[in-house]
């Protein structure tokens, strides 16, 4: 029997480990997605890049035509909202598990336009999960349904300027009630998606009860229409020179923005509950796509170092130095990273994101760094071309370097995983003590004196 086409994008070992966990629907969807990726998405990647104008004004008013065409085709094929698991969101989701989606997201992550073509792009995915889980029926009808249909886009506004936002208790944006309205004042930045002309809502997290004794009950999340009076997009932030138009990562000032009380999500003081529910699966989505970016970069490197037109000093590039060793290390690191991601996805399926915090945390600080290393090796094999706009490598590197900070810096996840490990110490000491007692009995019975 011929191997499943997914083997070309992952590996036989990875697929053999998860194949029996794929439903017939998931296998059919995966095969359909691979064909769509090969026939439609991959060939359109360069065109999509060229359809974003270089003009500093019009590039922020652009809806990329080829991406919109692909979205319409994907929707007809049923390749839509693949990230939203029906098991967790019965009313809105599709019958795919997080594990099944992980394999699909890796494929989509091989090119920057892949996720959006099937309505699986951040920050919309996380925002849709928030509205599906915590939104009121009115909020879902007004905002979630258009997002699910791909008619609009969205932004999530949490990170703030002049604040150490890796600790979300530090945020200062004011959210207060005045009669039947909520008034928002604050200064945010690195707000992904805020530059897109299709973005119609911001989910804004701010401090609504600064006097609350619990620092985790002081925050709330509010839906703010993107065109509400007082919403001022100041500028797009650049990532190593990339502005990521038309979506962007923007600096925004909310100045006396007023929205109806009905725009409060879940309830007063529930902000932390919301962001924890939002960040779990979303962090893993990033890691899934990172594996795809790493794999695509290794594929480029393999072709480059075996290209006969790129010989130097009479040898193929792979015949020089440590190139072969770098290829082997890259393959091993991708396989290891993929297993971490698949394990985390499986744990989310079994125990929800809260029950998979350890696996999510490990994947979050291991996978982006791993992918960065592999992309860097690929860049080196391309020479100056690797850091230019003529390959996707430089942009991938910039995105992956940012990911080591986004959704919680690596150091935060390292600390959390380390503290979680330390909690095992009492049980380890107890087990060791019990073992030593049994060991002592055996030694005395054998008449042997211990040397250690």
Long-range contacts (C-beta under 8 A, 24 or more apart in sequence): 4-30, 4-31, 5-31, 5-34, 5-35, 6-30, 6-31, 6-34, 6-103, 6-107, 8-34, 9-34, 9-106, 9-107, 9-110, 9-292, 9-295, 10-103, 10-106, 10-295, 10-338, 11-335, 11-338, 13-335, 14-103, 14-335, 14-338, 14-339, 14-342, 15-103, 17-339, 17-342, 18-99, 18-103, 18-342, 21-97, 21-99, 21-100, 21-346, 22-100, 23-95, 23-97, 23-100, 25-95, 25-96, 26-95, 26-96, 26-97, 26-100, 29-78, 29-79, 29-82, 29-96, 29-100, 29-104, 30-100, 30-103, 30-104, 32-77, 32-78, 32-79, 33-79, 33-82, 33-104, 33-107, 33-108, 33-118, 34-107, 36-73, 36-74, 36-77, 36-79, 37-107, 37-108, 37-110, 37-114, 40-70, 40-73, 40-117, 41-70, 41-108, 41-111, 41-113, 41-114, 41-117, 42-110, 42-111, 44-70, 44-113, 45-111, 45-112, 45-113, 45-392, 48-113, 52-245, 52-246, 59-243, 59-245, 59-246, 60-195, 60-197, 60-236, 60-245, 60-246, 60-248, 61-197, 61-246, 62-197, 62-245, 62-246, 63-197, 63-198, 63-246, 64-113, 64-246, 67-113, 67-116, 67-117, 70-113, 70-117, 71-116, 71-117, 71-118, 71-119, 71-150, 74-117, 74-118, 74-119, 75-119, 75-150, 79-118, 80-118, 80-119, 80-150, 81-118, 81-119, 81-120, 81-128, 81-148, 82-118, 82-120, 83-120, 83-125, 83-281, 83-285, 84-125, 84-128, 84-129, 84-132, 84-148, 85-349, 87-349, 88-133, 88-352, 89-129, 89-132, 89-133, 91-132, 92-128, 92-132, 92-144, 92-148, 93-132, 97-345, 97-349, 98-281, 98-284, 98-345, 98-346, 98-348, 98-349, 99-342, 99-345, 99-346, 99-349, 101-288, 101-345, 102-284, 102-288, 102-341, 102-342, 102-345, 103-342, 105-285, 105-288, 105-289, 105-292, 106-288, 106-289, 106-291, 106-292, 106-295, 106-338, 106-341, 107-292, 108-289, 108-292, 109-288, 109-289, 109-290, 109-291, 109-292, 109-293, 109-296, 110-292, 110-293, 110-295, 110-296, 111-296, 111-392, 112-392, 112-395, 112-396, 112-399, 114-292, 115-289, 119-148, 119-150, 120-285, 122-192, 122-193, 122-282, 122-285, 122-286, 123-154, 123-155, 123-156, 123-192, 123-193, 124-153, 124-154, 124-193, 125-282, 125-285, 126-156, 126-278, 126-279, 126-281, 126-282, 127-154, 127-155, 127-156, 127-201, 127-203, 127-278, 129-277, 129-278, 129-281, 129-282, 130-203, 130-221, 130-265, 130-274, 130-277, 130-278, 131-265, 133-277, 134-265, 134-266, 134-270, 134-274, 134-277, 135-265, 136-262, 138-262, 139-223, 139-262, 139-263, 139-265, 143-200, 143-201, 143-223, 146-200, 152-198, 152-199, 152-200, 152-201, 153-193, 153-196, 153-198, 153-199, 153-200, 153-247, 154-193, 154-199, 154-200, 154-201, 154-202, 154-203, 155-191, 155-192, 155-193, 155-194, 155-199, 155-201, 155-202, 155-203, 155-226, 155-250, 156-191, 156-192, 156-193, 156-202, 156-203, 156-205, 156-278, 157-188, 157-191, 157-194, 157-202, 157-203, 157-204, 157-205, 157-224, 157-252, 157-254, 158-188, 158-205, 158-275, 159-188, 159-189, 159-190, 159-191, 160-186, 160-187, 160-188, 160-189, 161-187, 161-188, 161-189, 161-251, 162-187, 166-408, 166-409, 166-411, 166-412, 168-205, 168-219, 168-272, 168-275, 169-215, 169-216, 169-218, 169-219, 171-205, 171-206, 171-207, 171-219, 172-206, 172-207, 173-204, 173-205, 173-206, 173-207, 173-254, 174-206, 174-207, 175-204, 175-206, 175-207, 175-208, 175-220, 175-222, 176-208, 177-208, 177-261, 178-258, 180-260, 180-261, 181-258, 181-259, 181-260, 181-261, 182-222, 182-258, 182-259, 182-260, 182-261, 182-263, 182-264, 183-256, 183-257, 183-258, 184-222, 184-224, 184-230, 184-254, 184-256, 184-257, 184-258, 184-259, 185-254, 185-255, 185-256, 185-257, 186-253, 186-254, 187-251, 187-252, 187-253, 187-254, 188-251, 188-252, 188-253, 188-254, 189-237, 189-249, 189-250, 189-251, 189-252, 190-237, 190-249, 190-250, 190-251, 190-406, 191-249, 191-250, 191-251, 191-252, 192-247, 192-248, 192-249, 193-247, 193-248, 194-226, 194-233, 194-248, 194-249, 194-250, 194-252, 195-233, 195-236, 195-244, 195-245, 195-246, 195-247, 195-248, 195-249, 195-250, 196-246, 196-247, 196-248, 197-246, 199-226, 200-225, 200-226, 200-227, 201-225, 201-226, 202-226, 202-231, 202-252, 203-265, 204-254, 205-271, 205-274, 205-275, 206-271, 208-268, 208-269, 208-271, 209-268, 209-269, 212-269, 216-272, 217-269, 217-272, 218-269, 218-271, 219-269, 219-271, 219-272, 220-264, 220-265, 220-267, 220-268, 220-269, 220-270, 220-271, 221-264, 221-265, 221-266, 221-270, 221-271, 221-274, 221-275, 222-259, 222-263, 222-264, 222-265, 223-259, 223-263, 223-265, 224-254, 224-257, 224-259, 224-263, 225-259, 228-257, 228-258, 228-259, 229-257, 229-258, 230-254, 230-255, 230-256, 230-257, 230-258, 231-257, 239-398, 239-399, 239-401, 239-402, 240-394, 240-397, 240-398, 240-401, 241-398, 242-395, 242-398, 276-353, 276-354, 277-353, 279-353, 279-407, 279-408, 280-348, 280-352, 280-353, 280-354, 280-356, 280-357, 280-360, 281-348, 281-353, 282-407, 283-360, 283-363, 283-364, 283-407, 283-408, 284-341, 284-344, 284-345, 284-348, 284-360, 284-363, 286-364, 286-368, 286-403, 286-406, 286-407, 287-337, 287-340, 287-341, 287-344, 287-363, 287-364, 287-367, 287-368, 288-341, 288-345, 290-337, 290-367, 290-368, 290-370, 290-371, 290-400, 290-403, 291-334, 291-337, 291-338, 291-341, 291-367, 291-371, 293-371, 293-375, 293-396, 293-399, 293-400, 294-330, 294-333, 294-334, 294-337, 294-370, 294-371, 294-374, 294-375, 295-334, 296-392, 296-396, 297-371, 297-374, 297-375, 297-377, 297-378, 297-393, 297-396, 298-327, 298-330, 298-331, 298-334, 298-374, 298-378, 300-378, 300-382, 300-391, 300-393, 301-326, 301-327, 301-330, 301-377, 301-378, 301-381, 301-382, 302-327, 304-378, 304-381, 304-382, 305-381, 317-381, 323-381, 326-377, 330-373, 330-374, 330-377, 333-370, 333-373, 333-374, 334-370, 334-374, 336-370, 337-363, 337-366, 337-367, 337-370, 337-371, 340-366, 340-367, 341-367, 357-416, 357-420, 358-417, 358-420, 361-413, 361-416, 361-417, 361-420, 362-413, 362-417, 364-407, 364-408, 364-410, 364-413, 365-404, 365-410, 365-413, 365-414, 365-417, 368-400, 368-403, 368-404, 368-410, 369-404, 369-410, 371-400, 372-397, 372-400, 372-401, 372-404, 375-400
